[in-house]
């Protein structure tokens, strides 16, 4: 008898809450597997190892294991308690259970297989779970043809994670490249797609330094594990990638609806050194008619880099500056790093009040941990303690009162200077007093990967408390699964290279698939200095990304839009202008994201699965929502002609409004059309799906401006013709009380060549800025065009 089977315990004593008597299901190499059915799943035991598999929904299965006879604590930073308590009744089987959509089979040595109801394998173990002291490794089959996505902003050089391996350990990775790992975020969630059982997702809810191997070591095996911590993971069935992403955000939370201004163009640098420089930047943006909504303040606005301070010499009237900028339609976002300067008895309130409340991380000997960061010796809030988070939020009081629109939490891996690890010692002590965790102390080895997320949680909750009627905007560099509930993110300190532009597209797409729908990359690259052509191409692509921020490092060449002369500026401004014209569409996509979890920036196969294995090089292609296909050159620095694959059924050129003519058209609408593009610096190919009603607005210089003229509905005839309008005041929480406008519109072509628009009845009571609608029907040599009154009730209008 082996080691595991010597520790047999009575099933009732180990498991509890039995729905039926335990039965011996399998005899394996490690002993007998004993199954005990539950109303929502099954308990299994093999010697001293216990396993509980439960169904939260018909498509989400949770797996928990305990190698020493007890299950891990039922707590999570990523999955709220109310979600973890969800359950559906299951039907017990001889080797597991079934739900309405999946079957769970527990086999020899606790090996698990999940299939759909037709028996197609979704996910299956290839070997028993391996224990090595406190560490564990789980192995799953990785069939040929299966692709892997997600894992946040991991690198690798390709969108597909297959054949790569990764470590989750939040790391300050200045100047990272496509081979750097780990970097800033740890999102232990991946999506498999292309297998017989359709798409699926796996989320390992373990905050330690976990690892993932997607066929790197062994081509047909994916493995994941951690050196310690709970064996607690979720399997999410599809069958589509969209199903998986929606259900993952059901599990870990959806990003809150962003303020409208956060979708505008944003100008930043490390640093704008004075109020005068901020005013000069704003004046140039307005003079050059570059629509802009945000200017960011990096650390140099502070007094000696100390969070929650202002350098009164260079920013003598911060409240006045914020107010003056707001009059120009420009909001300010301020960095507020989490390292509090150690300044006892010097009148530095964040340190004094934090010490008085015992709100900082400690050393094992009970002293407060001190690390060197921008202000010098610094202490760090203990964000896993709710009282510390509440205290942190109070520090934003003056900044909120001054009118800052948002806050930027940087350096929150946490980054520490002058130490080889770049972070805190693993034995520093955090106090957990939060959610439904057992109150206890924990080492940094456990808390490291959630430290940044809990920092943003404290900021988000604090700002919401100080301004409860306003939407909070927080930007973070480090986070964990579920962090999308509190903050937008960006890809960190990238470089000014063509390869980094391509990597940024991959990172933002995978962040969207991982729940972080609001992401961006420093346009032009943070370090190194961008060439004029690289900056212009980056502007073009970023105009269709979720967060559009031009940001560059101190000591690098200036990177504002105008620095490379009028020809480059004209191209860059064209794309900024187009983003602002498309704002009604983009905001409707944002509203959809808040309700469904669908990313703003999506891989081409998200809405068009037939593109999963298309022959075109799609390494730079993506969609904004489902209606716009953006197809940059796959080799962005090259003039080489390239092919673009589009799902058959019809597409239009956004810039001309004319139908796209395929090189080789197909008759079967489930197949793919191919078109050919030749790169030009002044042109980014963007296509509109046939059957789209695309709302646009007159150009404004800020989302704070009221557009002058009618709303335009651009109709691109095709099957399933539809569009959505969404509008609210853009900044407050009033939409939660019904003060919004949401309206569905459909269209059809008549036999006489006219178009009928069917307006649905509006939801909400918000009154729009427009009182007329301009309808433009594209596709013919002379587009049909008509001005009609605004329509709020169900009504059909003929355009001829």
PAMARFI-310511 format. One record per residue (C-alpha): x, y, z; residue number from 1. Coordinates in steps of 0.5 Angstrom, whole numbers, plus 500, padded with zeros to 3 digits. Layout:
<sites>
     x     y     z   num
     X     Y     Z   NUM
...
</sites>
This chain:
<sites>
     x     y     z   num
   500   500   500     1
   503   507   498     2
   504   513   502     3
   497   516   500     4
   493   510   501     5
   495   509   508     6
   492   515   511     7
   484   513   509     8
   479   517   513     9
   472   515   514    10
   469   519   508    11
   463   522   512    12
   468   525   517    13
   473   528   512    14
   467   531   507    15
   461   532   511    16
   454   535   507    17
   454   528   504    18
   448   528   499    19
   449   520   498    20
   453   515   501    21
   460   514   499    22
   462   509   493    23
   468   506   491    24
   469   509   484    25
   476   507   481    26
   482   503   484    27
   488   506   481    28
   495   506   482    29
   495   510   488    30
   489   506   491    31
   481   507   491    32
   478   513   489    33
   472   514   494    34
   466   518   491    35
   461   522   495    36
   455   525   491    37
   453   532   493    38
   447   536   491    39
   451   541   487    40
   457   536   485    41
   461   531   488    42
   467   530   493    43
   472   525   492    44
   478   522   496    45
   484   518   495    46
   488   516   501    47
   489   523   505    48
   487   527   498    49
   481   530   498    50
   477   533   492    51
   471   537   491    52
   468   539   484    53
   462   543   484    54
   458   547   479    55
   457   554   480    56
   453   554   474    57
   451   549   468    58
   458   552   465    59
   462   554   471    60
   466   548   475    61
   470   549   481    62
   475   544   483    63
   478   544   490    64
   483   540   493    65
   487   538   499    66
   493   534   500    67
   492   533   507    68
   485   531   508    69
   482   538   508    70
   480   543   503    71
   483   550   502    72
   480   556   505    73
   474   558   502    74
   476   565   500    75
   478   569   494    76
   481   576   492    77
   478   575   485    78
   472   571   486    79
   467   575   491    80
   463   571   496    81
   456   571   493    82
   459   568   487    83
   463   563   490    84
   456   561   494    85
   452   560   487    86
   450   553   485    87
   446   549   481    88
   443   542   482    89
   447   536   478    90
   445   529   476    91
   450   524   480    92
   453   519   475    93
   457   513   477    94
   464   517   476    95
   462   524   477    96
   456   528   475    97
   452   532   469    98
   450   539   469    99
   445   542   463   100
   451   543   459   101
   457   539   462   102
   459   532   464   103
   465   531   470   104
   468   525   470   105
   473   523   476   106
   477   517   474   107
   483   513   476   108
   488   517   481   109
   483   523   481   110
   484   524   474   111
   478   529   471   112
   475   529   465   113
   470   535   463   114
   466   534   456   115
   460   537   453   116
   453   533   454   117
   455   530   447   118
   461   527   450   119
   466   532   446   120
   472   533   451   121
   473   540   453   122
   479   539   458   123
   482   532   461   124
   488   531   466   125
   494   527   462   126
   496   525   469   127
   495   525   476   128
   496   531   480   129
   503   532   482   130
   505   534   489   131
   512   536   492   132
   512   538   499   133
   507   544   499   134
   508   545   491   135
   503   542   486   136
   503   541   478   137
   497   540   474   138
   497   537   467   139
   492   537   462   140
   491   535   455   141
   493   540   449   142
   491   537   443   143
   494   539   436   144
   490   545   433   145
   488   548   440   146
   490   555   441   147
   491   559   448   148
   490   566   450   149
   489   570   456   150
   494   571   461   151
   493   578   461   152
   499   582   458   153
   504   577   458   154
   509   577   452   155
   512   572   448   156
   512   575   441   157
   505   572   439   158
   498   573   440   159
   497   565   441   160
   500   563   448   161
   501   556   445   162
   509   553   446   163
   510   559   451   164
   511   558   459   165
   510   563   464   166
   511   565   471   167
   506   570   475   168
   510   574   479   169
   508   582   479   170
   515   585   477   171
   517   592   475   172
   520   591   468   173
   523   597   465   174
   524   597   458   175
   521   590   457   176
   521   586   451   177
   517   580   447   178
   522   575   451   179
   521   578   458   180
   517   574   463   181
   515   576   468   182
   512   583   468   183
   507   587   471   184
   501   583   472   185
   499   576   474   186
   492   574   471   187
   492   566   472   188
   487   565   467   189
   487   562   460   190
   483   561   454   191
   483   554   450   192
   480   554   443   193
   480   550   437   194
   479   543   441   195
   473   538   439   196
   469   541   445   197
   470   548   443   198
   473   554   447   199
   474   553   455   200
   477   557   460   201
   481   556   466   202
   482   560   472   203
   487   558   478   204
   486   562   484   205
   492   562   487   206
   496   568   489   207
   503   565   489   208
   508   565   484   209
   505   560   480   210
   507   557   473   211
   504   556   466   212
   507   551   461   213
   502   551   454   214
   506   546   450   215
   513   549   451   216
   516   543   455   217
   511   537   452   218
   508   539   446   219
   501   536   447   220
   501   538   455   221
   499   544   458   222
   501   544   466   223
   500   549   471   224
   502   550   479   225
   504   554   484   226
   510   553   490   227
   504   553   495   228
   497   556   497   229
   491   553   495   230
   489   548   489   231
   483   552   487   232
   481   553   480   233
   475   554   475   234
   474   551   469   235
   469   555   464   236
   466   552   458   237
   464   555   452   238
   463   553   447   239
   465   560   444   240
   471   564   446   241
   465   570   447   242
   462   565   452   243
   468   564   456   244
   470   571   457   245
   463   573   459   246
   463   567   464   247
   470   569   467   248
   467   576   468   249
   461   573   471   250
   466   570   476   251
   471   575   477   252
   467   582   476   253
   466   586   470   254
   469   593   469   255
   465   599   471   256
   463   603   466   257
   468   608   464   258
   467   616   464   259
   466   618   457   260
   472   623   458   261
   477   617   459   262
   475   614   452   263
   478   621   449   264
   485   623   447   265
   490   623   453   266
   497   627   453   267
   502   625   458   268
   510   625   460   269
   514   624   465   270
   514   629   467   271
   510   636   466   272
   515   640   471   273
   510   646   472   274
   503   649   472   275
   506   653   466   276
   508   647   462   277
   502   644   463   278
   498   650   461   279
   503   651   455   280
   502   644   453   281
   494   645   453   282
   495   651   449   283
   498   648   444   284
   493   642   443   285
   488   647   443   286
   492   651   438   287
   493   645   433   288
   486   643   434   289
   488   636   437   290
   482   634   441   291
   484   632   448   292
   481   630   454   293
   486   629   459   294
   493   631   461   295
   497   627   466   296
   501   629   472   297
   507   624   473   298
   511   624   480   299
   515   631   479   300
   508   635   481   301
   510   633   488   302
   514   635   493   303
   520   631   493   304
   516   625   490   305
   512   624   496   306
   505   622   495   307
   499   626   496   308
   504   633   496   309
   504   638   491   310
   511   642   490   311
   508   649   491   312
   514   652   487   313
   512   649   481   314
   505   648   482   315
   503   654   486   316
   495   654   485   317
   494   647   484   318
   486   648   485   319
   486   654   480   320
   490   650   475   321
   485   644   475   322
   479   649   474   323
   482   652   468   324
   484   646   465   325
   477   644   466   326
   474   650   463   327
   478   648   456   328
   475   641   456   329
   481   638   459   330
   481   634   466   331
   488   632   470   332
   490   625   472   333
   495   625   478   334
   500   620   480   335
   499   617   487   336
   504   612   488   337
   503   607   494   338
   510   608   497   339
   509   613   503   340
   515   617   505   341
   518   615   512   342
   518   622   515   343
   517   622   522   344
   515   628   526   345
   516   633   520   346
   508   634   519   347
   507   629   513   348
   500   627   514   349
   500   620   510   350
   506   618   514   351
   504   620   521   352
   496   618   521   353
   498   611   518   354
   503   610   523   355
   498   612   528   356
   493   607   525   357
   498   601   525   358
   497   601   517   359
   503   599   514   360
   507   593   512   361
   511   590   518   362
   518   586   518   363
   517   579   521   364
   520   582   528   365
   514   587   528   366
   518   593   526   367
   515   597   520   368
   518   595   513   369
   522   600   510   370
   524   600   503   371
   527   605   498   372
   523   608   492   373
   522   615   489   374
   522   619   496   375
   527   615   499   376
   526   611   505   377
   519   609   505   378
   513   605   508   379
   508   601   505   380
   500   601   506   381
   498   594   508   382
   492   594   503   383
   490   587   505   384
   487   590   511   385
   480   593   510   386
   482   599   515   387
   488   600   512   388
   485   601   505   389
   479   605   508   390
   485   610   511   391
   488   610   504   392
   482   613   501   393
   482   619   506   394
   488   621   503   395
   485   623   497   396
   480   628   500   397
   484   634   498   398
   486   632   491   399
   478   630   490   400
   476   637   493   401
   481   640   488   402
   477   637   482   403
   482   632   480   404
   479   627   475   405
   482   621   476   406
   488   617   480   407
   494   613   477   408
   497   608   482   409
   504   606   479   410
   510   602   482   411
   505   597   486   412
   508   591   484   413
   511   593   489   414
   517   596   486   415
   523   597   491   416
   530   600   489   417
   537   597   490   418
   535   590   492   419
   536   584   487   420
   529   582   488   421
   526   589   486   422
   521   588   491   423
   519   586   498   424
   523   581   502   425
   518   575   502   426
   518   574   509   427
   515   581   510   428
   508   581   514   429
   501   583   512   430
   495   583   516   431
   489   580   512   432
   482   582   515   433
   478   583   509   434
   472   580   506   435
   471   573   508   436
   478   571   509   437
   480   568   516   438
   483   574   520   439
   491   572   520   440
   497   574   518   441
   500   572   511   442
   507   573   508   443
   509   577   502   444
   510   571   498   445
   502   570   499   446
   500   577   498   447
   505   580   493   448
   501   578   487   449
   495   582   490   450
   498   587   493   451
   497   592   487   452
   490   590   486   453
   488   591   493   454
   492   598   492   455
   487   600   487   456
   481   597   491   457
   483   602   496   458
   484   608   491   459
   477   606   488   460
   473   605   494   461
   476   611   497   462
   475   616   491   463
   468   613   490   464
   466   615   498   465
   469   622   497   466
   465   623   491   467
   459   618   491   468
   456   621   485   469
   462   621   480   470
   465   615   477   471
   472   614   479   472
   477   613   474   473
   484   609   477   474
   490   607   473   475
   494   601   475   476
   501   598   473   477
   500   592   477   478
   494   587   478   479
   491   580   479   480
   485   577   477   481
   479   581   478   482
   483   587   478   483
   478   590   473   484
   473   592   478   485
   477   597   480   486
   482   600   475   487
   484   601   468   488
   491   599   466   489
   497   600   461   490
   502   595   459   491
   508   599   463   492
   515   602   461   493
   515   599   454   494
   520   601   448   495
   520   605   442   496
   521   600   437   497
   516   597   431   498
   517   590   435   499
   514   594   441   500
   508   596   437   501
   506   589   435   502
   507   587   442   503
   502   592   445   504
   497   590   440   505
   498   583   443   506
   498   585   450   507
   492   589   449   508
   488   584   446   509
   490   579   451   510
   488   584   457   511
   481   584   454   512
   480   577   454   513
   483   577   461   514
   477   582   464   515
   481   588   463   516
   477   591   458   517
   480   598   459   518
   488   598   457   519
   493   602   453   520
   500   602   451   521
   504   608   452   522
   504   611   445   523
   510   611   441   524
   514   608   447   525
   516   610   454   526
   523   609   453   527
   528   610   447   528
   525   615   443   529
   520   614   437   530
   522   615   430   531
   517   620   426   532
   514   614   422   533
   513   609   428   534
   510   615   432   535
   505   616   427   536
   503   609   426   537
   502   608   433   538
   497   614   433   539
   493   611   428   540
   493   604   431   541
   492   607   438   542
   486   611   436   543
   482   604   436   544
   485   602   442   545
   481   602   449   546
   486   607   452   547
   489   612   448   548
   495   616   452   549
   501   619   449   550
   507   618   454   551
   514   618   454   552
   520   618   459   553
   524   623   462   554
   531   624   458   555
   528   622   452   556
   526   626   446   557
   519   630   446   558
   513   626   444   559
   507   630   443   560
   504   630   437   561
   507   636   433   562
   514   635   435   563
   515   631   428   564
   513   637   424   565
   506   639   420   566
   506   633   415   567
   506   628   421   568
   502   632   425   569
   496   632   420   570
   496   624   419   571
   496   624   427   572
   490   629   428   573
   486   625   422   574
   486   619   427   575
   485   623   433   576
   479   626   430   577
   476   620   427   578
   476   617   434   579
   472   623   437   580
   467   622   431   581
   466   615   433   582
   465   617   440   583
   458   615   440   584
   460   608   437   585
   465   607   442   586
   461   609   448   587
   456   604   446   588
   461   599   446   589
   463   601   453   590
   456   600   455   591
   456   593   452   592
   462   591   456   593
   459   594   463   594
   453   589   462   595
   456   583   458   596
   464   583   459   597
   465   583   452   598
   472   587   451   599
   472   593   447   600
   479   591   443   601
   478   584   441   602
   481   578   437   603
   478   578   430   604
   476   571   432   605
   472   573   438   606
   466   575   433   607
   468   571   427   608
   470   564   429   609
   472   562   422   610
   478   567   422   611
   481   563   428   612
   485   559   423   613
   485   563   417   614
   491   563   412   615
   492   571   412   616
   497   574   417   617
   493   576   422   618
   498   578   428   619
   496   585   428   620
   489   585   426   621
   483   586   431   622
   476   589   432   623
   473   595   436   624
   467   592   438   625
   464   587   433   626
   463   592   427   627
   470   595   426   628
   475   591   423   629
   482   594   424   630
   488   591   419   631
   495   594   420   632
   500   591   416   633
   503   585   420   634
   510   587   419   635
   508   595   421   636
   515   597   419   637
   515   594   412   638
   512   597   405   639
   511   589   403   640
   504   588   400   641
   499   584   405   642
   493   580   405   643
   487   581   410   644
   482   576   411   645
   475   578   412   646
   469   574   414   647
   465   573   407   648
   458   577   407   649
   460   584   406   650
   465   589   408   651
   465   597   407   652
   471   601   407   653
   470   606   413   654
   474   612   410   655
   470   611   403   656
   464   608   405   657
   464   604   399   658
   464   596   399   659
   470   592   399   660
   472   588   393   661
   475   581   395   662
   481   579   391   663
   477   572   391   664
   470   572   393   665
   466   566   395   666
   459   564   395   667
   459   561   402   668
   458   566   407   669
   461   562   413   670
   468   562   409   671
   473   568   408   672
   474   573   403   673
   481   576   402   674
   483   583   400   675
   490   586   398   676
   493   592   402   677
   499   596   400   678
   502   599   407   679
   502   607   406   680
   504   611   412   681
   498   616   412   682
   493   610   411   683
   490   605   416   684
   485   600   413   685
   479   600   417   686
   473   596   415   687
   465   596   417   688
   461   590   417   689
   456   590   412   690
   449   590   416   691
   452   595   421   692
   449   602   423   693
   454   606   426   694
   453   612   430   695
   458   618   429   696
   458   625   431   697
   460   632   429   698
   468   633   431   699
   469   636   438   700
   475   638   441   701
   473   635   448   702
   468   630   450   703
   466   636   455   704
   464   640   448   705
   456   639   446   706
   457   637   438   707
   454   642   434   708
   449   639   429   709
   445   632   428   710
   447   625   430   711
   449   621   424   712
   447   614   423   713
   451   611   418   714
   448   605   415   715
   452   599   411   716
   447   595   408   717
   447   587   409   718
   444   582   413   719
   442   582   420   720
   443   590   420   721
   443   593   427   722
   446   598   431   723
   446   601   438   724
   445   608   441   725
   448   609   448   726
   448   616   452   727
   449   619   459   728
   452   625   462   729
   459   621   461   730
   461   622   468   731
   456   621   474   732
   453   615   477   733
   446   617   475   734
   446   612   470   735
   445   607   475   736
   438   610   477   737
   436   610   470   738
   438   617   467   739
   441   614   461   740
   439   613   453   741
   439   606   450   742
   436   605   443   743
   436   599   438   744
   436   600   431   745
   435   595   425   746
   434   596   418   747
   432   593   412   748
   433   594   404   749
   426   594   400   750
   425   591   394   751
   425   598   391   752
   432   600   393   753
   430   604   399   754
   432   603   406   755
   427   602   412   756
   430   604   419   757
   426   601   425   758
   427   605   431   759
   426   601   438   760
   423   604   444   761
   428   608   448   762
   431   605   455   763
   432   610   460   764
   430   618   461   765
   436   621   459   766
   435   627   454   767
   440   627   448   768
   444   633   445   769
   442   632   438   770
   435   634   436   771
   436   631   429   772
   439   625   426   773
   442   625   419   774
   442   618   416   775
   447   616   410   776
   446   610   407   777
   453   607   404   778
   454   603   398   779
   452   606   392   780
   456   611   388   781
   451   617   391   782
   450   615   398   783
   442   616   400   784
   442   621   405   785
   436   624   409   786
   435   629   415   787
   430   626   420   788
   427   629   427   789
   430   625   433   790
   426   619   434   791
   425   616   441   792
   419   611   441   793
   418   605   436   794
   418   607   429   795
   419   606   422   796
   422   611   417   797
   424   610   410   798
   430   613   407   799
   430   613   399   800
</sites>
